[in-house]
Amino acid sequence: MTGITRVGVIGTGAIGQAILEELRSRPDVEIAFVLVRDAGKRGDQGLAAGILISDEKEALRRPVDLVIEAAMPEIVARLAPVALAGADFCAFSSTALADRANEDAVLAAAHASGRRFYVPHGAVLGLDGIGDGRGLIESVTITTTKSGKSLGVDPDAEGVVYEGSARGACHRFPRNVNVHAAVSLAGLGFDETVSRIVAVPGQAEMIHQIEVTGPGLNWDLQISSRSLGGVTGAYTPHSAVGSVRRILGGEGISVI
């Protein structure tokens, strides 16, 4: 992107705050809105008057070049198809696309407008390689190991709590397995990607293991990040900022 980019942000959790800090530091960015559930309870977040809002319709009325969602999959399902009529959309809650109707609506809107829907890699690595090797890949399995609390289940849960398609995992744990959605979208899709969810009581680390096989290749990636106290690991806010920087562009050497 060149010139001044007008950006709207949805959500001010750990990821949203990291993104806002990055956007504030950039002279080539104007923050058009920050959409939250209850603006009256959030203070001004250091933003100019009128930027922090709770009205979705008002947010969609404001002209922007890019909308960044860091809230929940329901928001993506509801707002992305509308926002894509005039702006690019970056969704950190990519489990929303596990619903075929949502994916179809996003694709239709993007094709109609020529805009792009971005799926950031979030807590995992290697999506570029999976995407580039899609024609060779025969199997993809992603195993996530977290505490029950981080998974949104009984904190004392232990062992495999889900094994099956990534589509099923995204439906069952919509706010906790965005990495499974991202891996699916990069590779074989929601139905052909195998998801395994393992609960370990009290485990502070969030561990994702991606196993990929195909003719002449055998990959095994493991990524571990300490929980920030909820569903977000310590690496993810930094990853999110990196994704936003690549979308916005810049000068110098870029690794893609």
C-alpha positions in Angstrom: 0.0 0.0 0.0 1.2 3.5 -0.8 0.3 6.9 0.6 -1.8 7.2 3.8 -3.7 4.0 4.5 -6.9 4.3 6.5 -7.3 1.4 8.9 -10.2 0.1 11.0 -9.5 -2.2 13.9 -11.9 -4.6 15.6 -11.0 -5.7 19.1 -8.6 -4.4 21.8 -7.4 -7.6 23.4 -3.7 -8.6 23.5 -3.5 -8.9 19.7 -5.6 -5.8 19.1 -3.5 -3.7 21.5 -0.2 -4.8 19.8 -1.6 -3.9 16.4 -2.8 -0.5 17.6 0.6 0.3 19.0 2.2 -0.5 15.7 -0.4 1.5 13.7 0.1 4.6 16.0 3.8 4.5 15.3 3.3 4.7 11.5 3.1 8.1 9.8 1.6 6.4 6.7 -1.5 5.1 8.7 -4.6 6.9 9.8 -6.8 4.9 12.3 -10.4 5.4 11.2 -12.1 3.4 13.9 -11.6 0.9 16.7 -14.7 -1.2 17.1 -15.3 -2.7 20.6 -18.2 -4.3 22.4 -18.7 -1.4 24.9 -16.8 1.8 24.1 -18.0 3.4 27.3 -16.1 1.0 29.5 -12.8 1.2 27.6 -11.7 4.8 28.1 -10.3 6.5 25.0 -7.4 4.0 24.6 -5.2 7.0 23.7 -7.2 7.6 20.5 -8.7 10.8 19.2 -12.4 11.5 20.0 -14.9 9.4 18.1 -12.4 6.7 17.0 -13.4 4.2 19.7 -16.9 3.1 18.8 -19.4 0.2 19.5 -21.7 0.8 16.5 -20.9 -1.7 13.8 -23.0 0.2 11.2 -21.1 3.4 11.9 -17.8 1.5 11.6 -18.8 0.2 8.2 -19.8 3.6 7.0 -16.4 5.0 7.5 -14.1 4.8 4.4 -11.1 2.6 5.0 -8.5 0.7 3.0 -8.1 -2.1 5.5 -10.0 -3.7 8.3 -8.1 -5.8 10.9 -10.2 -8.1 13.1 -8.8 -9.4 16.4 -12.0 -10.2 18.3 -14.1 -13.3 17.6 -15.3 -15.4 14.6 -18.9 -14.2 14.8 -17.6 -10.7 13.9 -15.8 -12.0 10.8 -18.9 -13.9 9.6 -21.0 -10.8 10.1 -18.8 -7.9 8.9 -16.2 -9.3 6.5 -18.5 -9.8 3.5 -19.8 -6.2 3.9 -16.4 -4.6 4.6 -14.9 -6.3 1.6 -17.0 -4.3 -0.8 -14.6 -1.4 -0.2 -11.6 -2.6 1.8 -9.2 -5.4 2.4 -9.9 -7.5 5.5 -7.4 -9.3 7.8 -9.0 -11.8 10.1 -7.2 -13.3 13.1 -10.4 -15.3 13.9 -10.0 -17.5 10.8 -12.1 -20.3 12.3 -15.1 -18.4 10.9 -14.3 -19.8 7.5 -14.8 -23.4 8.7 -18.5 -22.6 8.1 -19.0 -23.1 4.4 -21.6 -20.3 4.1 -19.1 -17.8 5.7 -16.3 -18.9 3.3 -18.6 -18.7 0.3 -19.8 -15.2 1.3 -16.2 -14.0 1.8 -15.0 -15.4 -1.5 -18.0 -13.9 -3.3 -17.5 -10.5 -1.8 -13.7 -10.5 -2.5 -14.3 -11.6 -6.1 -16.9 -8.9 -6.7 -14.8 -6.1 -5.4 -11.3 -7.2 -6.2 -10.3 -6.8 -2.6 -8.3 -9.3 -0.5 -9.1 -11.3 2.6 -5.9 -12.0 4.6 -5.4 -15.0 6.9 -2.4 -14.3 9.2 -0.3 -17.2 10.4 -0.8 -16.3 14.0 0.8 -18.7 16.5 2.4 -21.0 13.9 5.1 -21.1 11.3 5.5 -22.6 7.9 2.2 -21.7 6.2 4.2 -20.3 3.2 5.9 -23.7 2.7 2.6 -25.6 3.1 0.9 -23.3 0.5 3.8 -23.6 -1.9 3.9 -27.4 -1.6 0.2 -27.9 -1.8 0.5 -29.8 -5.1 2.8 -32.4 -3.5 1.3 -32.7 0.0 -0.6 -35.9 0.8 -1.3 -35.4 4.5 -1.3 -32.6 7.1 -1.9 -33.2 10.8 -1.8 -30.4 13.4 -1.7 -31.2 17.1 -2.4 -28.5 19.7 -1.5 -29.1 23.3 -2.8 -26.6 25.9 -4.3 -26.5 29.3 -8.0 -27.1 29.6 -8.4 -23.5 30.7 -6.8 -22.2 27.5 -9.0 -24.5 25.4 -12.2 -23.3 27.2 -12.9 -26.7 28.7 -12.7 -28.2 32.2 -9.4 -27.0 33.6 -8.8 -30.6 34.9 -9.3 -32.2 31.5 -6.5 -34.4 30.4 -5.6 -36.2 27.2 -7.0 -36.1 23.7 -10.3 -34.0 23.8 -10.7 -34.0 20.0 -9.4 -35.8 17.0 -10.9 -35.5 13.5 -11.2 -33.0 10.7 -10.0 -29.4 11.1 -13.6 -28.3 10.2 -14.9 -30.2 13.2 -12.2 -28.7 15.5 -13.0 -25.2 14.4 -16.7 -25.8 15.1 -16.0 -27.2 18.5 -13.3 -24.8 19.6 -14.1 -21.6 17.5 -12.0 -19.2 19.6 -9.1 -21.6 20.4 -7.9 -23.2 17.2 -7.4 -20.4 14.7 -4.0 -22.0 13.8 -5.9 -25.1 12.6 -8.0 -22.9 10.3 -4.9 -21.2 9.0 -3.1 -24.5 8.3 -6.2 -25.8 6.6 -6.6 -22.7 4.4 -2.9 -22.8 3.4 -2.9 -26.5 2.6 -5.5 -29.3 2.0 -8.6 -27.6 3.3 -10.7 -28.0 6.4 -12.0 -31.5 5.6 -8.6 -33.1 4.6 -6.6 -31.6 7.4 -6.4 -33.7 10.6 -6.8 -31.9 13.9 -5.8 -33.3 17.3 -6.5 -31.3 20.5 -4.8 -32.4 23.7 -5.4 -31.0 27.2 -2.7 -31.0 29.9 -3.8 -29.6 33.3 -1.9 -26.5 34.3 0.4 -26.4 31.3 1.6 -22.9 30.7 2.9 -23.5 27.2 0.7 -23.6 24.1 2.3 -26.2 21.8 1.5 -26.7 18.1 3.0 -29.5 16.1 2.5 -29.6 12.3 3.3 -32.9 10.5 3.3 -32.8 6.7 4.0 -35.7 4.3 4.1 -36.1 0.5 6.4 -37.6 -2.2 9.9 -36.6 -1.3 9.0 -34.5 1.8 8.4 -35.2 5.4 8.1 -32.1 7.7 7.7 -31.9 11.4 7.3 -28.4 12.9 6.8 -27.8 16.6 6.1 -24.3 17.9 5.8 -23.5 21.6 4.7 -20.2 23.2 3.8 -19.4 26.8 0.3 -18.4 27.5 -0.4 -14.7 28.3 -3.2 -15.9 30.7 -5.9 -16.6 28.2 -6.1 -18.1 24.7 -3.2 -16.0 23.3 0.4 -17.1 23.5 3.4 -14.8 24.0 4.5 -15.0 20.4 1.1 -14.2 18.7 0.9 -10.4 19.3 4.4 -10.1 17.7 3.4 -12.4 14.9 0.2 -10.2 14.4 2.3 -7.0 14.1 4.6 -8.7 11.6 1.6 -9.7 9.4 0.2 -6.2 9.6 3.5 -4.7 8.6 3.7 -7.0 5.5 0.1 -6.0 4.5 0.9 -2.3 4.8 4.2 -2.6 3.0 7.2 -0.5 3.3 10.8 0.0 2.0 13.9 -2.0 2.1 14.4 -5.8 2.0 11.3 -8.0 2.4 11.3 -11.7 3.1 8.1 -13.3 1.6 
